[in-house]
Amino acid sequence: MTNYPNYLNLNKNQAAVAFQEFIDERAAALERLRNVLVEDGQNPDTMLDDTVESLIPLWRWIMSHLTGPSSPGATDPATVPRKEWPSWERYTRVEERVLSFESLVLLDGLISHLAALLRAHAPSARWEIAHHPVKRYVYNNHPVLVNGRGEINNFLPDLPVADARALLRGIRASPDNAIATYASAVIDNLNAGDSGANGETVEGDEPLAEVEDLGDDPLRGRELEVSLHEEIAHEYSRQVDHMVKKLAKEDGITGVIREDREVLLVATSTWNTEKLQEWVTRYLEAKIHD
């Protein structure tokens, strides 16, 4: 399936159809999640209330129910017609090797609940089809939640799906408050429109990248996580790919993986967070100013 319909290769009419599919799926996806919660003995009115804090037990519960395609009792998405996949999955991946179909259903419901919660706390937010003059912009044609001039695009499946895949692959854990923290940040950005809380542009307020020490892994050794600024990860994606290749050749670096658009996992025998922070920042600043 080499020419499958991906968001990035849709024409204007196809993008409009995909956008409407995503919007139309929200209510049914949330209802399916409510039903699964009831079947598991949970109270959906508590788990799905309108507070950001409720995302903590909900995400904890979802993580405990994530399965892979070959897990006992799970359904391999390859055995399910693509038209039955959530549209955000169907328009981003050719195949799904990490998540079971049941896990996709749970995440689809979470995305619906997250969308409703964000709009409740940021009532002027709206859905749009992302457009950008850079043809390779990572969110072109995606359904995104925006505010103001629509300069900051929030594609809601990104974080929960990336964290779910990383968790099942054993790459990194996802804190119970990961989605709640994400929701709080998105709400703040949506309510601030196109500028930060103090009127400063978001680009000027945040570092190009931040590095966290994940500790020692029995197989990969010491791991450091690089979180890239959103605009760097999107508008300079090609330069980030080049940076990954160059970093992998540095002495003391034993492996570099671009886990998702905004996260790099770096295995090292000798580097610390400060050294990696300095190296990544220096590289990105040079590329931005070229």
C-alpha positions as CSV (number, residue, x, y, z in Angstrom):
1,M,0.0,0.0,0.0
2,T,2.6,2.5,-1.2
3,N,0.2,5.3,-2.1
4,Y,-2.1,5.1,0.9
5,P,-3.9,8.4,1.7
6,N,-1.7,10.2,4.2
7,Y,-2.7,13.6,5.5
8,L,0.4,15.1,3.9
9,N,-0.5,13.9,0.4
10,L,-4.2,14.8,0.4
11,N,-5.5,17.4,-2.0
12,K,-7.8,20.2,-0.7
13,N,-11.1,18.2,-1.2
14,Q,-9.6,15.1,0.4
15,A,-8.3,17.1,3.3
16,A,-11.8,18.5,3.9
17,V,-13.3,15.0,3.9
18,A,-10.6,13.7,6.3
19,F,-11.2,16.7,8.6
20,Q,-15.0,16.0,8.7
21,E,-14.3,12.4,9.4
22,F,-12.3,13.3,12.5
23,I,-14.9,15.7,13.7
24,D,-17.8,13.3,13.2
25,E,-15.9,10.5,15.0
26,R,-15.5,12.4,18.3
27,A,-18.9,11.6,19.9
28,A,-19.0,7.9,19.0
29,A,-15.4,7.4,20.2
30,L,-16.2,9.0,23.5
31,E,-19.2,6.8,23.9
32,R,-17.2,3.7,23.2
33,L,-14.7,4.7,25.9
34,R,-17.6,5.2,28.4
35,N,-18.9,1.7,27.6
36,V,-15.4,0.2,28.2
37,L,-15.1,2.0,31.5
38,V,-18.5,0.7,32.6
39,E,-17.6,-2.8,31.6
40,D,-14.4,-2.6,33.7
41,G,-16.4,-1.4,36.7
42,Q,-15.3,2.2,36.5
43,N,-17.5,5.3,36.9
44,P,-17.4,7.2,33.6
45,D,-18.9,10.3,35.1
46,T,-16.0,10.5,37.5
47,M,-13.3,9.4,35.0
48,L,-14.6,11.7,32.3
49,D,-15.5,14.9,34.2
50,D,-14.5,18.3,33.0
51,T,-11.4,18.8,35.2
52,V,-7.9,18.6,34.0
53,E,-7.1,16.5,37.1
54,S,-9.4,13.7,36.0
55,L,-7.0,13.0,33.2
56,I,-4.5,11.6,35.7
57,P,-6.6,8.5,36.8
58,L,-8.0,8.1,33.3
59,W,-4.5,8.0,31.7
60,R,-3.3,5.6,34.4
61,W,-6.3,3.3,33.7
62,I,-5.7,3.5,29.9
63,M,-2.0,2.7,30.3
64,S,-2.9,-0.4,32.4
65,H,-5.1,-1.6,29.5
66,L,-2.8,-1.0,26.6
67,T,-2.0,-4.1,24.6
68,G,-0.1,-5.0,21.4
69,P,-1.4,-6.6,18.3
70,S,-0.2,-10.1,19.4
71,S,-1.2,-9.8,23.1
72,P,-3.6,-12.5,24.3
73,G,-7.2,-11.7,23.4
74,A,-6.1,-8.6,21.5
75,T,-7.1,-7.7,17.9
76,D,-4.3,-7.0,15.3
77,P,-5.4,-3.9,13.4
78,A,-4.2,-5.6,10.2
79,T,-7.2,-7.9,10.6
80,V,-9.6,-5.0,10.8
81,P,-10.7,-3.1,7.6
82,R,-8.9,0.3,7.4
83,K,-12.2,2.1,7.2
84,E,-12.9,1.0,10.7
85,W,-9.6,2.5,12.1
86,P,-9.8,5.9,13.7
87,S,-9.2,8.4,10.9
88,W,-6.2,10.0,12.6
89,E,-4.6,6.5,12.5
90,R,-5.7,5.7,9.0
91,Y,-4.3,8.9,7.6
92,T,-0.9,8.7,9.4
93,R,0.2,5.1,9.2
94,V,0.3,2.3,6.6
95,E,0.3,-0.4,9.3
96,E,0.2,-0.6,13.1
97,R,2.7,-2.9,14.7
98,V,2.7,-1.6,18.3
99,L,-0.9,-1.0,19.3
100,S,-3.8,-3.4,19.3
101,F,-7.1,-2.3,17.8
102,E,-8.6,-2.2,21.3
103,S,-5.8,0.2,22.3
104,L,-6.6,2.4,19.3
105,V,-10.2,2.5,20.5
106,L,-9.2,3.6,24.0
107,L,-6.9,6.3,22.6
108,D,-9.6,7.5,20.2
109,G,-11.9,7.9,23.2
110,L,-9.2,9.7,25.2
111,I,-8.7,12.1,22.3
112,S,-12.4,12.9,22.2
113,H,-12.5,13.6,25.9
114,L,-9.3,15.7,25.8
115,A,-10.8,17.7,22.9
116,A,-14.0,18.4,24.8
117,L,-12.1,19.3,28.0
118,L,-9.8,21.7,26.1
119,R,-12.6,23.5,24.4
120,A,-14.5,23.8,27.7
121,H,-11.5,25.5,29.3
122,A,-10.5,27.5,26.2
123,P,-14.0,28.4,24.7
124,S,-12.6,30.5,21.9
125,A,-10.6,27.5,20.5
126,R,-11.7,26.1,17.1
127,W,-11.0,23.2,14.8
128,E,-9.2,23.9,11.5
129,I,-7.3,22.1,8.8
130,A,-3.7,23.0,9.2
131,H,-2.1,24.8,6.3
132,H,1.5,26.0,6.1
133,P,3.6,27.5,3.2
134,V,6.3,24.9,3.9
135,K,5.1,21.9,1.9
136,R,6.8,19.4,4.2
137,Y,5.3,20.9,7.4
138,V,4.5,18.0,9.6
139,Y,0.9,18.9,10.3
140,N,-0.3,20.0,6.9
141,N,-3.9,18.9,6.2
142,H,-4.2,17.6,9.8
143,P,-7.3,18.4,11.9
144,V,-5.9,20.8,14.6
145,L,-7.2,22.8,17.5
146,V,-6.2,26.5,17.2
147,N,-6.9,29.9,18.5
148,G,-6.1,33.5,17.5
149,R,-4.5,33.6,14.1
150,G,-4.1,29.8,14.1
151,E,-0.3,29.9,14.2
152,I,0.0,27.1,16.8
153,N,-1.4,23.8,15.7
154,N,-2.5,21.2,18.3
155,F,-2.9,17.8,16.7
156,L,-4.3,16.0,19.7
157,P,-3.5,12.4,18.9
158,D,0.3,13.1,18.9
159,L,1.3,13.0,22.5
160,P,-1.0,10.2,23.9
161,V,-0.3,7.9,20.9
162,A,3.5,8.5,21.0
163,D,3.5,7.8,24.8
164,A,1.4,4.7,24.4
165,R,3.7,3.3,21.7
166,A,6.9,4.2,23.7
167,L,5.4,2.5,26.8
168,L,4.5,-0.8,24.9
169,R,7.9,-0.8,23.2
170,G,9.7,-0.4,26.6
171,I,11.5,2.8,25.5
172,R,10.2,5.0,28.2
173,A,7.5,5.2,30.8
174,S,4.7,7.8,30.7
175,P,3.9,9.6,34.0
176,D,0.4,9.4,35.2
177,N,0.1,13.1,34.8
178,A,1.5,13.2,31.3
179,I,-1.8,14.0,29.6
180,A,-3.0,16.3,32.3
181,T,0.3,18.3,32.1
182,Y,-0.1,18.5,28.3
183,A,-3.7,19.6,28.6
184,S,-2.8,22.4,31.0
185,A,-0.1,23.7,28.6
186,V,-2.5,23.6,25.6
187,I,-5.2,25.4,27.5
188,D,-2.7,28.1,28.5
189,N,-1.6,28.5,24.9
190,L,-5.1,28.5,23.5
191,N,-6.3,31.1,26.0
192,A,-3.2,33.2,25.2
193,G,-3.9,33.2,21.5
194,D,-0.8,33.6,19.4
195,S,1.3,35.0,22.3
196,G,2.5,33.9,25.7
197,A,1.0,34.9,29.0
198,N,3.2,38.1,29.1
199,G,2.6,39.0,25.5
200,E,5.9,37.4,24.4
201,T,5.8,35.1,21.5
202,V,6.0,31.4,22.4
203,E,9.1,31.0,20.2
204,G,11.0,33.5,22.3
205,D,10.0,32.2,25.6
206,E,11.1,28.6,25.3
207,P,14.6,27.0,24.8
208,L,15.3,25.2,21.5
209,A,15.6,21.9,23.4
210,E,15.6,20.5,26.9
211,V,17.5,17.4,28.0
212,E,16.4,15.0,30.8
213,D,18.4,12.1,32.2
214,L,16.3,8.9,32.0
215,G,18.8,6.8,34.0
216,D,20.4,3.5,33.1
217,D,18.7,0.9,30.9
218,P,19.9,-2.7,31.2
219,L,20.1,-3.1,27.5
220,R,20.9,0.3,26.1
221,G,22.9,1.8,28.9
222,R,22.5,5.4,30.0
223,E,19.7,7.2,28.2
224,L,19.1,11.0,27.8
225,E,15.9,12.4,26.4
226,V,15.9,15.5,24.2
227,S,12.6,17.4,24.0
228,L,12.6,19.8,21.0
229,H,10.8,23.1,20.8
230,E,7.6,22.5,18.9
231,E,8.5,24.9,16.1
232,I,11.9,23.4,15.7
233,A,10.6,19.9,15.5
234,H,8.1,20.9,12.8
235,E,9.6,23.7,10.7
236,Y,13.2,22.3,10.9
237,S,12.4,18.7,10.8
238,R,14.9,17.9,8.0
239,Q,17.6,19.6,9.9
240,V,16.7,17.6,13.0
241,D,17.0,14.4,11.0
242,H,20.5,15.5,9.9
243,M,21.3,16.3,13.5
244,V,20.4,12.8,14.6
245,K,22.8,11.3,12.1
246,K,25.6,13.7,13.1
247,L,25.1,13.2,16.8
248,A,25.1,9.4,16.4
249,K,28.7,9.6,15.1
250,E,30.0,11.6,18.1
251,D,32.4,9.9,20.5
252,G,30.6,8.4,23.5
253,I,27.2,8.3,21.8
254,T,26.1,4.7,21.2
255,G,22.7,5.3,19.7
256,V,20.2,8.1,18.8
257,I,16.5,7.5,18.0
258,R,13.9,10.1,16.9
259,E,11.1,8.6,19.0
260,D,8.6,11.0,17.6
261,R,8.6,14.5,16.1
262,E,9.6,16.3,19.2
263,V,11.6,13.7,21.2
264,L,15.0,12.2,20.7
265,L,16.4,9.3,22.8
266,V,20.1,9.3,23.1
267,A,22.1,6.4,24.5
268,T,25.6,7.3,25.8
269,S,28.4,5.9,27.8
270,T,30.0,9.2,28.7
271,W,27.8,12.3,28.0
272,N,25.7,14.1,30.7
273,T,22.7,16.3,30.3
274,E,24.7,19.5,30.3
275,K,27.0,18.4,27.5
276,L,24.2,17.1,25.3
277,Q,22.2,20.3,26.0
278,E,25.1,22.4,24.8
279,W,25.8,20.3,21.7
280,V,22.1,20.2,20.6
281,T,21.5,24.0,21.2
282,R,24.7,25.0,19.4
283,Y,23.8,22.8,16.4
284,L,20.2,24.1,16.2
285,E,21.2,27.7,16.6
286,A,23.7,27.3,13.7
287,K,21.1,25.8,11.4
288,I,18.4,28.4,12.3
289,H,20.8,31.2,11.4
290,D,22.0,29.6,8.2
